Every structure is written in C-alpha cells, then in structure tokens.
C-alpha cells in the first residue's frame, strides 16, 4: 500500500465542505472521519446564516480541526467595501484561516494580491482561489500559472483550483471532465503540494490520485465521502485497486 501522510499534514490534504451540518451531525461525522480530515470549509456564505455558529466552531476546535469561511463570504463583504468589517468578523469568531477568492466578483489581480498580503500580515493563513465561477470566463493555462504564482508570492500558503461544489467549472468542463492539458501545464510551474484541487466527483478524485499519487491535496469533499476517499487513496476501492500495486 502507498505510504499515506498523517494528521497534521502538510500535503495529502483532504478539505471537507460543510454546507450546513448541525452540531450533532458534526459530532457524528468527526467520530468516524476525524483522522482523515485536515481542514473544513463552511461552504460559500453559509457561515452567515448558520445558527449557533460559535458553538459549532467550538466542536471543530475541540477536535483540533481548522475551519475557514467560504470565499463567497469574503467577496460579499469586499463588494460592499467592508473588508475591515470582515477582518473583525474573522477575529470575533477566532478564525485563523481565510479564503481570498474572486469567483463571483471581478477584482483586478494586483488588488487581489494586496488583500492576500494584508490578511497574511494580520496573521491569517491565507488560501486563495484561482478560477471563475462564470463558465464563459475560460482562462488560458498561462494565466492560471501567472495568477497562482503571484498569489503564492503575495502570501498565500495554498492556492485552490476552482471547481465549485458541483465540479463543473474552472479546471473542469461543464460535464465534469478534467481539463487535463490545463492541469498538466499548471504542474510544470506550480508545485503540486501548494495546490488544493477541488474535486467533489469520484471520477475527478480518481484522476488526481492516478496523476499525483495518494497524497494529492483534494477539496470540496462531502462529509459522507471522506471514508470512501481515504480508502481510494490507498487502493482499497475498485477504482484505485491496481493503481499503486507496481509503485
């Protein structure tokens, strides 16, 4: 079996998207999946409408599991010229990680990098997302590479390759098929351990496991898919059974 990294991981990360789990559901989820989860994203703007948010965050904190709010919430504050308010919200809720994205609003890239630098200087671990949620906005590979490198240089610890929760945008075609040429060109310039690939669909997860091995960083994983993904990472699922036998 391939050698899997263990929590706390620097690579081989599984990011889970929580789109509104209740506190009992979080407890149940963590009771079985905690060893295989590295970070939680409260999807899009759900944090703003989640009752008992502090209590829910406390459950994740007790499990020593980092959490961050979805990038859409960052954009919702930014488009209203309320970045300072957003930083205050992050501090109020004890958030140590923050996502900077521009999937729903247009931000000049130089300006986006300044936000990354500012948030990093405030002590946040910045994850920045590259790629648009607009299917008509198809960036050429060189632009993905330029933006990812600039954001890492600005202070991001990790760059996230956009796919949305459905996995049908950004690094994927509308059908969910991987834009293989794009992915492989990105990897000629950006270190794989610095990229978190959003891969909510099983076929997408299989692709990246086959391309980059069991310790590829994968995100937007549904809570009930964590155990199946972990089994697949080490060749204990039909889709990956022969993947690591000769390695």
SEMAR-383691 format. One record per residue (C-alpha): z, y, x; residue in three letters. Coordinates in steps of 0.02 Angstrom, whole numbers, plus 50000, padded with zeros to 5 digits. Layout:
<rs>
Z / Y / X / ALA
...
</rs>
This chain:
<rs>
50000 / 50000 / 50000 / UNK
49969 / 50177 / 50060 / UNK
50116 / 50274 / 50128 / UNK
50172 / 50397 / 49995 / UNK
50267 / 50555 / 50039 / UNK
50438 / 50576 / 49958 / UNK
50528 / 50720 / 49874 / UNK
50545 / 50855 / 49937 / UNK
50360 / 50850 / 49980 / UNK
50252 / 50975 / 50073 / UNK
50096 / 50884 / 50018 / UNK
50056 / 50746 / 49895 / UNK
50123 / 50861 / 49761 / UNK
50123 / 50822 / 49575 / UNK
50133 / 50978 / 49468 / UNK
50176 / 50945 / 49287 / UNK
50128 / 51061 / 49145 / UNK
50267 / 51083 / 49018 / UNK
50187 / 51158 / 48863 / UNK
50344 / 51164 / 48759 / UNK
50457 / 51015 / 48788 / UNK
50626 / 51027 / 48703 / UNK
50784 / 51013 / 48806 / UNK
50814 / 50832 / 48751 / UNK
50632 / 50793 / 48794 / UNK
50655 / 50870 / 48967 / UNK
50808 / 50761 / 48995 / UNK
50714 / 50606 / 48939 / UNK
50563 / 50650 / 49046 / UNK
50668 / 50680 / 49202 / UNK
50767 / 50519 / 49176 / UNK
50612 / 50418 / 49217 / UNK
50493 / 50534 / 49310 / UNK
50601 / 50644 / 49423 / UNK
50564 / 50554 / 49588 / UNK
50379 / 50581 / 49561 / UNK
50378 / 50765 / 49510 / UNK
50376 / 50911 / 49631 / UNK
50357 / 51067 / 49525 / UNK
50347 / 51115 / 49341 / UNK
50235 / 51246 / 49265 / UNK
50283 / 51316 / 49095 / UNK
50104 / 51325 / 49036 / UNK
50012 / 51488 / 49006 / UNK
50129 / 51606 / 48911 / UNK
50244 / 51477 / 48832 / UNK
50396 / 51540 / 48927 / UNK
50393 / 51700 / 48822 / UNK
50409 / 51605 / 48658 / UNK
50525 / 51464 / 48713 / UNK
50696 / 51471 / 48628 / UNK
50845 / 51436 / 48742 / UNK
50737 / 51464 / 48895 / UNK
50885 / 51489 / 49012 / UNK
50964 / 51327 / 48954 / UNK
50801 / 51235 / 48980 / UNK
50780 / 51308 / 49154 / UNK
50958 / 51254 / 49193 / UNK
50911 / 51073 / 49158 / UNK
50768 / 51083 / 49282 / UNK
50880 / 51172 / 49407 / UNK
51012 / 51036 / 49392 / UNK
50876 / 50912 / 49441 / UNK
50832 / 51025 / 49590 / UNK
50658 / 51044 / 49520 / UNK
50563 / 51209 / 49547 / UNK
50486 / 51293 / 49396 / UNK
50362 / 51435 / 49376 / UNK
50287 / 51527 / 49230 / UNK
50101 / 51505 / 49195 / UNK
49982 / 51633 / 49269 / UNK
49931 / 51694 / 49097 / UNK
50104 / 51772 / 49077 / UNK
50081 / 51865 / 49242 / UNK
49913 / 51929 / 49179 / UNK
49986 / 51981 / 49011 / UNK
50112 / 52094 / 49099 / UNK
49985 / 52156 / 49226 / UNK
49855 / 52208 / 49098 / UNK
49990 / 52316 / 49018 / UNK
50036 / 52396 / 49185 / UNK
50206 / 52310 / 49183 / UNK
50212 / 52219 / 49349 / UNK
50384 / 52291 / 49389 / UNK
50445 / 52226 / 49221 / UNK
50375 / 52054 / 49261 / UNK
50466 / 52051 / 49427 / UNK
50626 / 52097 / 49336 / UNK
50597 / 51954 / 49213 / UNK
50571 / 51832 / 49356 / UNK
50733 / 51889 / 49436 / UNK
50827 / 51884 / 49270 / UNK
50780 / 51702 / 49248 / UNK
50812 / 51656 / 49428 / UNK
50632 / 51609 / 49463 / UNK
50590 / 51576 / 49646 / UNK
50407 / 51533 / 49619 / UNK
50271 / 51639 / 49540 / UNK
50090 / 51611 / 49497 / UNK
49963 / 51750 / 49525 / UNK
49800 / 51724 / 49432 / UNK
49653 / 51818 / 49362 / UNK
49579 / 51688 / 49248 / UNK
49588 / 51794 / 49089 / UNK
49578 / 51971 / 49158 / UNK
49466 / 52049 / 49288 / UNK
49561 / 52106 / 49443 / UNK
49471 / 52168 / 49600 / UNK
49508 / 52035 / 49728 / UNK
49579 / 52156 / 49856 / UNK
49701 / 52216 / 49722 / UNK
49749 / 52036 / 49678 / UNK
49789 / 52004 / 49861 / UNK
49902 / 52157 / 49862 / UNK
50000 / 52083 / 49716 / UNK
50017 / 51920 / 49813 / UNK
50082 / 52013 / 49965 / UNK
50205 / 52114 / 49862 / UNK
50275 / 51963 / 49773 / UNK
50289 / 51866 / 49936 / UNK
50381 / 52014 / 50013 / UNK
50502 / 52009 / 49865 / UNK
50550 / 51833 / 49917 / UNK
50446 / 51733 / 49793 / UNK
50349 / 51577 / 49838 / UNK
50176 / 51627 / 49778 / UNK
50050 / 51505 / 49709 / UNK
49885 / 51592 / 49674 / UNK
49749 / 51526 / 49563 / UNK
49564 / 51542 / 49604 / UNK
49430 / 51525 / 49471 / UNK
49396 / 51598 / 49300 / UNK
49434 / 51530 / 49127 / UNK
49266 / 51602 / 49073 / UNK
49136 / 51463 / 49079 / UNK
48996 / 51590 / 49104 / UNK
49077 / 51654 / 49264 / UNK
49018 / 51524 / 49391 / UNK
49067 / 51571 / 49568 / UNK
48965 / 51505 / 49714 / UNK
49059 / 51397 / 49840 / UNK
49064 / 51532 / 49975 / UNK
49156 / 51647 / 49854 / UNK
49286 / 51514 / 49816 / UNK
49314 / 51493 / 50003 / UNK
49324 / 51680 / 50035 / UNK
49450 / 51706 / 49896 / UNK
49558 / 51556 / 49940 / UNK
49568 / 51607 / 50122 / UNK
49605 / 51789 / 50080 / UNK
49745 / 51737 / 49962 / UNK
49823 / 51621 / 50091 / UNK
49813 / 51762 / 50218 / UNK
49894 / 51880 / 50091 / UNK
50047 / 51769 / 50074 / UNK
50011 / 51627 / 49953 / UNK
50089 / 51463 / 50003 / UNK
49965 / 51366 / 49897 / UNK
49800 / 51404 / 49812 / UNK
49768 / 51323 / 49644 / UNK
49591 / 51269 / 49598 / UNK
49569 / 51322 / 49416 / UNK
49528 / 51191 / 49285 / UNK
49626 / 51245 / 49129 / UNK
49737 / 51122 / 49038 / UNK
49584 / 51027 / 48974 / UNK
49498 / 51007 / 49143 / UNK
49331 / 51078 / 49087 / UNK
49311 / 51239 / 49186 / UNK
49316 / 51303 / 49365 / UNK
49298 / 51153 / 49482 / UNK
49234 / 51050 / 49335 / UNK
49084 / 51058 / 49222 / UNK
49109 / 51075 / 49034 / UNK
49102 / 50886 / 49020 / UNK
49249 / 50869 / 49140 / UNK
49137 / 50805 / 49280 / UNK
49190 / 50862 / 49454 / UNK
49078 / 50990 / 49539 / UNK
49075 / 50880 / 49692 / UNK
48970 / 50994 / 49802 / UNK
49090 / 51138 / 49769 / UNK
49245 / 51034 / 49808 / UNK
49173 / 50964 / 49968 / UNK
49114 / 51133 / 50029 / UNK
49286 / 51209 / 49996 / UNK
49362 / 51071 / 50102 / UNK
49254 / 51116 / 50252 / UNK
49354 / 51279 / 50268 / UNK
49519 / 51266 / 50173 / UNK
49650 / 51135 / 50224 / UNK
49673 / 51006 / 50087 / UNK
49863 / 51019 / 50098 / UNK
49850 / 51202 / 50048 / UNK
49754 / 51166 / 49887 / UNK
49827 / 51110 / 49721 / UNK
49686 / 51034 / 49618 / UNK
49713 / 51049 / 49431 / UNK
49664 / 50876 / 49369 / UNK
49726 / 50837 / 49194 / UNK
49599 / 50699 / 49160 / UNK
49616 / 50523 / 49232 / UNK
49437 / 50519 / 49299 / UNK
49471 / 50682 / 49393 / UNK
49630 / 50611 / 49469 / UNK
49533 / 50455 / 49524 / UNK
49402 / 50564 / 49606 / UNK
49527 / 50661 / 49711 / UNK
49627 / 50506 / 49757 / UNK
49468 / 50423 / 49818 / UNK
49414 / 50580 / 49912 / UNK
49579 / 50634 / 49990 / UNK
49698 / 50487 / 49976 / UNK
49861 / 50453 / 49887 / UNK
49943 / 50614 / 49947 / UNK
49821 / 50737 / 49871 / UNK
49901 / 50883 / 49778 / UNK
49868 / 50868 / 49591 / UNK
49918 / 50982 / 49449 / UNK
49916 / 51009 / 49261 / UNK
49980 / 50831 / 49240 / UNK
50052 / 50793 / 49068 / UNK
50234 / 50734 / 49068 / UNK
50187 / 50564 / 48997 / UNK
50053 / 50541 / 49132 / UNK
50169 / 50558 / 49283 / UNK
50215 / 50373 / 49296 / UNK
50034 / 50314 / 49269 / UNK
49975 / 50438 / 49402 / UNK
50106 / 50382 / 49527 / UNK
50055 / 50201 / 49500 / UNK
49874 / 50250 / 49526 / UNK
49918 / 50346 / 49686 / UNK
49973 / 50184 / 49770 / UNK
49842 / 50065 / 49700 / UNK
49943 / 49993 / 49556 / UNK
49817 / 50033 / 49420 / UNK
49646 / 49959 / 49392 / UNK
49558 / 50123 / 49430 / UNK
49629 / 50127 / 49607 / UNK
49673 / 49944 / 49639 / UNK
49544 / 49919 / 49778 / UNK
49547 / 50100 / 49838 / UNK
49674 / 50076 / 49978 / UNK
49655 / 49892 / 50022 / UNK
49548 / 49924 / 50176 / UNK
49642 / 50080 / 50235 / UNK
</rs>
